[in-house]
Amino acid sequence: MTTAEILKNVRRIEIKSRGLSNHIFAGEYHSAFKGRGMSFSEVREYVPGDDVKFIDWNVTARFNTPFVKVFEEERELIMMLLVDISTSALFGTQKRIKREIITEMAAVLSFSAITNNDKVGVIFFSDKVDKYIPPKKGKGHVLRIIRELLVLEPAKEGGETNVGEALQFFNNVIKKKTIAFVLSDFLSKPFEQPLQLAARRHDLLGVHVYDKHDRELPKLGLVNVLDSETGINTWVDTDDKGVRNAYAATFDKKNKYCTQTFRKCGAKLINVKTEEDYVKVLQNYFKGR
């Protein structure tokens, strides 16, 4: 991809994701993710209906008229995105591949965060952690994130996705409580232990992005198949029902592990199909919090 093409794509995603975050997600994001608590803002004169427990007796005594303390929500939060850039995310048989959806969702969430004056950071991972962008504020920071979402590739081809490695890195570098989104197809090595620790410390959501043909092997006869996780080429008879059933069973096993592990660790998990509108899925999640 040339520099001009990268800039064009960054601009395209910026326009779309800013529009979604401003017109759809801004209020819902704010409501879904509360600040760290309430901090003192000012005092004002008491009006009927105010809670008497907030009366500031020192100011009241000084001015001989009742005053109450006013508090406001401490809004500043940190959002961390753990983004899967493994080669399996390049798969897709519908309108878009998995990585395109992951990229757009990450961009929308990033703009939603900075619109609410929150910081956002990213951990890119495949079979290992490929890049870490520490949390910061600002449009320029988000544009850098979008550029990396578009161009960053895993250090090597092949190698089984390792969500656990990304979560372990996250646990090591982020000590303060954050909002964390893990965007992946979760065709991964086991990750229960680091997920358990992350879910205990942080407000964590898994976003499982998958294509229907991750499970359903189409009948195409004898085909040469490349395993994107291992890099191994294999001849597969897709007309063989046993082969198709085994393919589906492999996906179901991974999916069951993912669902049960998130539930066991007390973390949320939502599913996004490549042919699905991810906007509605995110909206439903925000509204349901």
C-alpha positions as CSV (number, residue, x, y, z in Angstrom):
1,M,0.0,0.0,0.0
2,T,1.5,3.4,-1.0
3,T,1.6,6.4,1.3
4,A,-1.2,8.1,-0.7
5,E,-3.4,5.0,-0.4
6,I,-2.7,4.8,3.4
7,L,-3.6,8.5,3.9
8,K,-6.8,8.1,1.8
9,N,-7.9,5.0,3.8
10,V,-7.0,6.8,7.1
11,R,-9.2,9.7,6.0
12,R,-12.1,7.4,4.9
13,I,-12.1,5.5,8.2
14,E,-11.7,8.8,10.2
15,I,-14.8,10.3,8.5
16,K,-16.9,7.2,9.0
17,S,-15.8,6.4,12.6
18,R,-16.0,10.0,13.8
19,G,-19.5,10.3,12.4
20,L,-20.6,7.1,14.2
21,S,-19.0,8.1,17.5
22,N,-20.4,11.6,17.4
23,H,-24.0,10.8,16.3
24,I,-24.5,7.3,17.7
25,F,-22.1,6.3,20.4
26,A,-21.0,9.5,22.2
27,G,-23.9,9.6,24.7
28,E,-24.2,5.9,25.0
29,Y,-20.5,5.5,25.6
30,H,-20.6,8.2,28.3
31,S,-23.6,6.5,30.0
32,A,-22.1,3.0,29.7
33,F,-18.7,3.8,31.2
34,K,-18.9,5.8,34.4
35,G,-16.1,7.8,35.8
36,R,-14.0,6.9,38.8
37,G,-16.4,8.6,41.2
38,M,-17.6,12.0,42.3
39,S,-15.3,15.0,43.1
40,F,-16.2,18.3,44.8
41,S,-16.9,21.1,42.3
42,E,-18.3,24.1,44.1
43,V,-20.9,25.3,46.6
44,R,-24.1,27.1,45.9
45,E,-27.1,28.3,47.9
46,Y,-29.5,25.7,49.1
47,V,-32.8,25.3,47.3
48,P,-35.8,23.3,48.5
49,G,-35.4,19.7,47.5
50,D,-31.6,19.6,47.9
51,D,-30.3,16.7,50.1
52,V,-29.5,18.2,53.5
53,K,-26.5,15.8,53.9
54,F,-24.7,17.9,51.3
55,I,-25.0,21.2,53.3
56,D,-21.6,22.8,53.8
57,W,-21.9,23.9,57.4
58,N,-18.7,26.1,57.4
59,V,-19.9,28.2,54.4
60,T,-23.5,28.3,55.8
61,A,-22.2,29.7,59.1
62,R,-20.0,32.2,57.3
63,F,-22.8,33.7,55.2
64,N,-25.7,32.9,57.6
65,T,-27.6,31.2,54.8
66,P,-27.6,27.5,53.8
67,F,-25.1,26.4,51.1
68,V,-24.7,22.9,49.6
69,K,-21.7,21.2,48.1
70,V,-21.9,20.3,44.4
71,F,-20.1,17.3,43.1
72,E,-19.4,16.2,39.5
73,E,-18.4,12.9,38.0
74,E,-14.7,12.3,37.5
75,R,-14.9,11.5,33.8
76,E,-11.4,10.8,32.7
77,L,-10.9,7.1,31.9
78,I,-8.5,5.0,30.0
79,M,-9.6,2.7,27.2
80,M,-7.3,-0.1,26.0
81,L,-7.8,-1.9,22.7
82,L,-6.2,-5.4,22.4
83,V,-6.3,-5.9,18.6
84,D,-5.7,-9.2,16.8
85,I,-3.6,-8.7,13.6
86,S,-2.9,-12.4,13.1
87,T,-3.2,-13.8,9.6
88,S,-6.4,-15.6,10.4
89,A,-8.0,-12.1,10.7
90,L,-7.4,-11.6,7.0
91,F,-10.0,-14.2,6.3
92,G,-13.5,-13.3,5.1
93,T,-16.0,-14.6,2.6
94,Q,-18.8,-12.0,3.0
95,K,-18.6,-8.3,2.2
96,R,-15.5,-7.7,4.3
97,I,-12.7,-9.6,6.0
98,K,-12.5,-9.9,9.8
99,R,-9.6,-7.4,10.1
100,E,-11.6,-4.7,8.3
101,I,-14.4,-5.0,10.8
102,I,-11.9,-5.0,13.7
103,T,-10.2,-1.9,12.3
104,E,-13.5,0.0,12.0
105,M,-14.7,-1.0,15.5
106,A,-11.4,0.0,17.0
107,A,-11.5,3.4,15.2
108,V,-15.1,4.1,16.4
109,L,-14.3,3.1,20.0
110,S,-11.1,5.3,19.9
111,F,-13.1,8.4,18.7
112,S,-15.8,7.7,21.3
113,A,-13.1,7.7,24.0
114,I,-11.4,11.0,23.0
115,T,-14.8,12.7,22.4
116,N,-15.4,12.0,26.1
117,N,-11.9,13.3,27.0
118,D,-10.6,9.8,27.8
119,K,-7.3,8.3,26.9
120,V,-6.9,5.4,24.4
121,G,-4.1,3.0,23.9
122,V,-3.6,-0.2,21.8
123,I,-1.9,-3.5,22.1
124,F,-1.5,-5.2,18.7
125,F,-0.9,-9.0,18.8
126,S,-0.7,-12.1,16.8
127,D,1.3,-15.1,18.1
128,K,3.0,-12.5,20.3
129,V,2.7,-8.8,21.1
130,D,3.6,-7.0,17.9
131,K,3.3,-3.3,19.0
132,Y,2.2,-1.3,22.0
133,I,0.8,2.3,21.8
134,P,0.5,3.8,25.3
135,P,-2.7,5.6,26.2
136,K,-3.0,9.3,25.1
137,K,-5.6,11.8,24.2
138,G,-6.2,13.7,21.0
139,K,-7.3,13.4,17.4
140,G,-3.7,13.1,16.2
141,H,-3.2,10.1,18.5
142,V,-6.3,8.4,17.2
143,L,-5.2,9.0,13.5
144,R,-1.9,7.3,14.4
145,I,-3.8,4.3,15.8
146,I,-5.9,4.1,12.6
147,R,-2.8,4.2,10.5
148,E,-1.3,1.3,12.4
149,L,-4.6,-0.6,12.2
150,L,-4.3,-0.4,8.4
151,V,-0.7,-1.2,7.9
152,L,0.7,-3.2,10.8
153,E,1.4,-6.8,10.0
154,P,2.5,-9.6,12.3
155,A,6.3,-10.0,12.6
156,K,6.1,-13.4,11.0
157,E,3.6,-15.4,9.0
158,G,2.0,-18.4,10.7
159,G,2.1,-19.1,14.4
160,E,-1.1,-19.7,16.5
161,T,-2.8,-16.6,17.7
162,N,-2.0,-16.0,21.4
163,V,-4.7,-13.9,23.2
164,G,-3.1,-14.9,26.5
165,E,0.2,-13.3,25.6
166,A,-1.6,-10.0,24.8
167,L,-3.6,-10.2,28.1
168,Q,-0.4,-10.9,30.1
169,F,1.3,-7.9,28.5
170,F,-1.7,-5.8,29.3
171,N,-1.7,-6.9,32.9
172,N,2.0,-6.0,33.2
173,V,1.9,-2.5,31.7
174,I,-1.6,-1.2,32.7
175,K,-2.0,-1.0,36.5
176,K,-4.8,1.5,36.7
177,K,-8.3,0.3,36.1
178,T,-9.3,0.7,32.5
179,I,-12.0,-0.1,29.9
180,A,-10.5,-2.9,27.8
181,F,-11.8,-4.3,24.5
182,V,-10.2,-7.5,23.1
183,L,-11.0,-7.6,19.4
184,S,-10.2,-11.0,17.9
185,D,-11.5,-14.1,16.1
186,F,-10.2,-16.0,19.2
187,L,-8.7,-18.8,17.1
188,S,-6.2,-18.9,19.9
189,K,-4.1,-20.9,22.4
190,P,-5.8,-21.1,25.9
191,F,-5.9,-17.8,27.7
192,E,-7.9,-18.4,30.9
193,Q,-5.4,-17.4,33.5
194,P,-4.4,-14.0,32.2
195,L,-8.1,-13.3,31.3
196,Q,-9.1,-14.0,34.9
197,L,-6.6,-11.5,36.2
198,A,-7.5,-8.8,33.6
199,A,-11.2,-9.2,34.2
200,R,-10.6,-8.8,38.0
201,R,-8.7,-5.6,37.6
202,H,-10.5,-4.0,34.6
203,D,-13.8,-3.5,32.9
204,L,-13.2,-6.0,30.1
205,L,-15.2,-6.9,27.0
206,G,-14.3,-9.6,24.4
207,V,-15.5,-8.9,20.8
208,H,-15.5,-12.2,18.9
209,V,-15.4,-11.4,15.1
210,Y,-15.9,-14.4,12.8
211,D,-17.0,-15.4,9.4
212,K,-19.6,-18.0,8.7
213,H,-17.1,-20.1,6.8
214,D,-14.9,-20.2,9.9
215,R,-17.3,-23.0,10.7
216,E,-19.0,-24.0,7.4
217,L,-16.7,-25.6,4.9
218,P,-18.2,-25.1,1.4
219,K,-18.4,-28.1,-1.0
220,L,-15.7,-27.2,-3.6
221,G,-14.2,-30.6,-4.3
222,L,-10.5,-31.2,-3.7
223,V,-8.8,-28.0,-2.8
224,N,-5.4,-26.9,-1.5
225,V,-6.0,-25.1,1.8
226,L,-3.5,-22.9,3.7
227,D,-3.8,-22.9,7.5
228,S,-3.3,-19.2,8.3
229,E,-2.3,-20.0,11.9
230,T,0.4,-22.6,11.1
231,G,1.3,-21.8,7.5
232,I,0.8,-25.4,6.4
233,N,-0.7,-26.3,3.0
234,T,-3.0,-29.3,2.9
235,W,-5.2,-30.9,0.2
236,V,-8.7,-31.2,1.5
237,D,-11.7,-33.0,0.0
238,T,-14.4,-30.6,0.8
239,D,-17.1,-32.9,-0.6
240,D,-16.4,-35.3,2.2
241,K,-19.1,-34.9,4.9
242,G,-16.7,-36.3,7.5
243,V,-14.2,-33.6,6.7
244,R,-16.8,-30.8,6.8
245,N,-18.1,-32.1,10.2
246,A,-14.6,-32.2,11.6
247,Y,-14.0,-28.6,10.4
248,A,-17.2,-27.5,12.1
249,A,-16.3,-29.4,15.3
250,T,-12.9,-27.7,15.5
251,F,-14.6,-24.2,15.3
252,D,-17.3,-25.3,17.8
253,K,-14.6,-26.5,20.3
254,K,-12.7,-23.1,20.1
255,N,-16.0,-21.2,20.3
256,K,-17.2,-23.2,23.4
257,Y,-13.9,-22.6,25.1
258,C,-14.0,-18.9,24.4
259,T,-17.6,-18.5,25.6
260,Q,-17.1,-20.6,28.8
261,T,-13.8,-19.0,29.7
262,F,-15.2,-15.4,29.5
263,R,-18.2,-16.4,31.5
264,K,-16.1,-18.2,34.1
265,C,-13.7,-15.2,34.5
266,G,-16.7,-12.8,34.9
267,A,-16.0,-10.9,31.6
268,K,-18.4,-10.0,28.9
269,L,-18.3,-11.4,25.4
270,I,-20.2,-10.3,22.3
271,N,-20.2,-11.9,18.8
272,V,-20.0,-10.0,15.5
273,K,-20.3,-11.9,12.2
274,T,-18.7,-10.5,9.1
275,E,-22.0,-10.1,7.4
276,E,-23.5,-8.4,10.4
277,D,-23.9,-4.7,11.3
278,Y,-21.4,-4.2,14.1
279,V,-22.9,-0.8,14.9
280,K,-26.1,-2.4,16.1
281,V,-24.1,-5.0,18.1
282,L,-22.1,-2.3,19.9
283,Q,-25.3,-0.2,20.5
284,N,-27.0,-3.1,22.1
285,Y,-24.0,-3.7,24.3
286,F,-23.8,-0.1,25.5
287,K,-27.6,0.1,26.1
288,G,-27.5,-3.2,28.1
289,R,-24.8,-2.1,30.5
